[in-house]
Amino acid sequence: MNQRECVEALSEHANIEPVISITVWNELEKEKEEFFSSYLKNMQKDRKEED
């Protein structure tokens, strides 16, 4: 899931306000740069394979 998909799912299924999810996601990106860099690369790779 990308950020938008995650925010939408949390809003729909857990009634978490999007502003909260976005804030947490952004802070995690700052604290865990290496993880998110790898995560985003893998997501891009997976999407290319789907096309």
C-alpha positions as CSV (number, residue, x, y, z in Angstrom):
1,M,0.0,0.0,0.0
2,N,1.1,3.5,-0.6
3,Q,0.3,6.4,1.7
4,R,-3.0,7.3,0.1
5,E,-4.2,3.7,0.1
6,C,-3.2,3.2,3.7
7,V,-4.9,6.5,4.8
8,E,-8.1,5.5,3.0
9,A,-8.1,2.0,4.5
10,L,-7.5,3.3,8.1
11,S,-10.2,5.9,7.6
12,E,-12.7,3.4,6.3
13,H,-12.0,0.4,8.5
14,A,-10.7,1.9,11.7
15,N,-12.4,5.4,11.7
16,I,-8.9,7.1,12.0
17,E,-8.9,10.6,10.7
18,P,-6.7,11.0,7.6
19,V,-4.8,13.9,9.1
20,I,-3.7,11.6,11.9
21,S,-2.6,8.8,9.6
22,I,-0.7,11.3,7.3
23,T,1.0,12.9,10.3
24,V,2.1,9.5,11.6
25,W,3.2,8.3,8.2
26,N,5.3,11.4,7.6
27,E,7.0,11.2,11.0
28,L,7.8,7.5,10.4
29,E,9.3,8.4,7.0
30,K,11.6,10.9,8.8
31,E,12.7,8.4,11.5
32,K,13.0,5.3,9.3
33,E,14.3,6.7,6.0
34,E,16.1,3.5,5.1
35,F,13.0,1.4,5.6
36,F,10.8,3.7,3.5
37,S,13.3,4.1,0.8
38,S,13.4,0.3,0.4
39,Y,9.7,0.0,0.7
40,L,9.0,2.6,-2.0
41,K,11.6,0.9,-4.3
42,N,9.9,-2.4,-3.9
43,M,6.4,-0.9,-4.5
44,Q,7.6,0.7,-7.7
45,K,9.2,-2.6,-8.8
46,D,6.0,-4.6,-8.0
47,R,3.9,-2.1,-10.0
48,K,6.1,-2.3,-13.0
49,E,5.9,-6.1,-12.9
50,E,2.1,-5.9,-12.8
51,D,2.0,-3.7,-16.0
